[in-house]
């Protein structure tokens, strides 16, 4: 189950990595959002309002972050994970940031602010990923899920192979002389590689039927992200 959540969070990072111009942030996520919400009105006139294209990408990234947060909350609230005060504190902080971002509309955001907001969302996803790694199973819950069937496992392997082929094709195109170097594309490919490695380490004995469905959904998200990278590269030619 924890591997399933790791795939969800990593696929969300993959989707978010496709937005041009996103970078790291040295500020805590919640502080970055609060500061942005207070300063956007003053800065918008000087920096220029966010474009429709960047705003649309920002909304997609926000949706991916919320989906990852909800998946972690759902697992934590199940009987499969032991109660943990530290996890609850981080989830509360993440919820606050999500609520604050949900209250910001396009008229309040400058182009530069979009980069700050994306950095804050990446910080949240990093924190959620750490939460998944740190979750301990509740007593008596190990092995309670139905094991994945041979048929479903075979389908999962086929989808994994298709995803890997798509990733390799994007890498080959990017490494050719036809495409200019792009830090954002490289970041997206690194995230995809991390997910491929994670899934490649899972064997049939570790996956339940429900996990297989979620992993298939995560791979579909990865393929969508790779398609976005290809579209961006072709548009830049």
C-alpha positions in Angstrom: 0.0 0.0 0.0 2.8 2.4 0.8 4.4 1.7 -2.6 1.0 2.5 -4.2 1.0 5.9 -2.4 4.6 6.5 -3.4 3.6 6.0 -7.0 0.7 8.5 -6.7 2.9 11.2 -5.1 5.7 10.6 -7.6 3.3 10.8 -10.6 2.0 14.0 -9.2 5.5 15.4 -9.1 5.9 14.2 -12.7 2.9 16.2 -13.8 3.9 19.3 -11.9 7.4 19.1 -13.4 6.1 19.9 -16.9 5.3 23.6 -16.1 8.0 25.8 -17.6 9.8 28.0 -15.2 9.1 26.2 -11.9 12.1 26.2 -9.5 13.1 25.4 -6.0 12.2 27.5 -3.0 14.1 28.1 0.2 10.9 29.2 2.1 8.6 26.8 3.9 5.6 26.0 1.6 3.0 27.6 3.9 5.1 30.8 4.4 5.6 31.1 0.7 1.9 30.9 -0.1 1.0 33.4 2.7 3.7 35.9 1.4 2.5 35.5 -2.2 -1.1 36.1 -1.3 -0.2 39.3 0.5 2.2 40.7 -2.1 0.5 39.7 -5.4 -1.7 42.8 -5.6 1.3 45.1 -5.2 3.6 43.1 -7.5 1.1 42.4 -10.3 1.3 45.8 -11.9 5.2 45.8 -11.9 5.7 42.1 -12.9 2.8 41.6 -15.4 -0.2 39.5 -14.8 0.0 35.7 -15.2 -0.7 34.5 -18.7 -3.7 32.2 -19.4 -1.3 29.4 -20.4 0.7 29.6 -17.1 -2.5 29.9 -15.1 -4.0 26.8 -16.7 -0.7 24.9 -15.9 -0.8 26.2 -12.4 -4.4 24.8 -11.9 -3.4 21.4 -13.3 -0.5 21.3 -10.8 -2.8 22.3 -7.9 -5.2 19.5 -8.9 -2.3 17.0 -8.9 -1.1 18.1 -5.5 -4.6 17.9 -4.0 -5.1 14.4 -5.4 -1.8 13.3 -3.8 -2.8 14.8 -0.5 -6.2 13.2 -0.5 -4.7 9.8 -1.3 -2.3 10.1 1.7 -5.2 11.2 4.0 -7.3 8.3 2.8 -4.6 5.8 3.6 -3.8 7.4 7.0 -7.5 7.3 8.0 -7.8 3.6 7.1 -7.1 0.8 9.5 -3.9 0.0 7.7 -1.8 2.8 9.3 -0.9 3.4 12.9 -1.8 6.8 14.4 1.1 9.2 14.5 0.9 12.8 15.8 3.8 14.0 13.6 1.9 12.8 10.4 -1.2 14.6 11.6 0.7 17.8 12.1 2.1 17.8 8.6 -1.2 16.9 7.0 -2.8 19.8 8.9 -0.1 22.2 7.5 -0.6 20.8 4.0 -4.4 21.3 4.3 -3.8 24.9 5.3 -1.7 25.6 2.2 -4.2 23.9 -0.1 -7.0 26.0 1.3 -4.9 29.2 0.8 -4.0 28.3 -2.8 -7.7 27.6 -3.5 -8.6 31.1 -2.5 -6.2 32.8 -5.0 -7.7 33.7 -8.4 -6.0 34.6 -11.6 -6.4 38.4 -11.1 -4.2 38.2 -8.0 -1.3 36.3 -9.5 1.6 37.8 -11.5 3.8 35.6 -13.8 6.6 35.5 -11.2 4.1 34.5 -8.5 3.2 31.4 -10.4 6.8 30.1 -10.0 6.6 30.7 -6.3 3.3 28.9 -6.0 4.6 25.9 -8.0 7.7 25.8 -5.7 5.4 25.7 -2.7 3.4 22.9 -4.1 6.6 20.9 -4.9 7.5 21.4 -1.2 4.2 20.0 -0.2 4.6 16.9 -2.4 8.1 16.3 -1.0 6.6 16.4 2.5 3.8 14.0 1.5 6.4 11.7 0.0 8.2 11.6 3.3 5.0 10.9 5.1 4.4 7.8 3.0 7.9 6.6 3.7 7.4 7.1 7.4 4.0 5.5 7.8 4.0 2.4 10.0 1.4 -0.4 9.4 -1.2 -0.8 12.2 -1.0 -4.1 14.1 -2.8 -7.0 12.4 -3.2 -5.3 9.0 -0.3 -6.8 7.1 -1.4 -9.1 4.3 -5.1 -8.3 4.8 -5.6 -7.2 1.1 -6.4 -9.6 -1.7 -3.2 -10.6 -3.6 -3.1 -9.5 -7.3 -4.2 -12.1 -9.7 -1.9 -13.5 -12.4 -4.1 -11.9 -15.1 -4.0 -8.4 -13.5 -0.2 -8.7 -12.9 0.4 -9.6 -16.5 -1.6 -6.5 -17.6 0.4 -4.4 -15.2 3.6 -5.6 -16.7 2.4 -4.8 -20.2 1.5 -1.3 -19.1 4.9 -0.8 -17.4 6.6 -1.9 -20.6 4.6 0.5 -22.7 5.4 3.4 -20.2 9.1 2.5 -20.3 9.1 2.5 -24.1 7.5 5.9 -24.2 10.1 7.3 -21.7 13.0 5.9 -23.8 11.5 7.4 -26.9 11.3 10.9 -25.2 14.9 10.5 -24.0 16.1 9.6 -27.5 14.4 12.6 -29.0 15.7 15.0 -26.3 19.2 13.7 -26.6 19.2 14.3 -30.4 20.4 17.5 -32.1 16.8 18.4 -33.0 15.8 19.6 -29.5 17.4 22.5 -27.5 18.5 21.8 -23.9 15.8 22.6 -21.4 16.1 22.2 -17.6 12.4 21.7 -17.1 12.3 18.8 -19.6 15.4 17.2 -17.8 13.7 17.5 -14.4 10.5 15.9 -15.8 12.5 13.0 -17.2 14.4 12.5 -13.9 11.0 12.3 -12.1 9.8 9.7 -14.7 13.0 7.7 -14.3 12.5 7.6 -10.5 8.9 6.2 -11.0 10.1 3.6 -13.5 12.8 2.5 -11.0 10.3 2.3 -8.2 7.8 0.2 -10.2 10.6 -2.0 -11.5 11.5 -3.0 -7.9 8.0 -4.3 -7.2 7.3 -8.0 -7.6 3.9 -9.8 -7.6 4.1 -10.8 -4.0 4.1 -7.2 -2.9 1.1 -6.0 -4.9 -2.6 -6.4 -4.1 -5.4 -6.2 -6.6 -6.3 -2.7 -5.5 -2.6 -1.6 -5.7 -2.4 -2.8 -9.3 -5.4 -0.6 -10.3 -3.7 2.4 -8.6 -0.4 1.7 -10.2 -2.0 1.5 -13.6 -3.5 5.0 -13.0 -0.1 6.3 -12.0 1.4 5.0 -15.2 -1.3 6.7 -17.2 -0.4 10.0 -15.5 3.2 9.4 -16.4 2.4 8.8 -20.0 0.3 12.0 -20.0 3.3 13.9 -18.6 5.6 12.4 -21.2 3.2 13.4 -24.0 3.1 17.0 -22.6 6.9 17.0 -22.7 6.9 15.9 -26.3 4.3 18.6 -27.2 6.4 21.3 -25.5 9.6 20.1 -27.3 7.8 20.1 -30.7 6.3 23.5 -30.1 9.8 24.9 -29.3 11.3 23.6 -32.6 
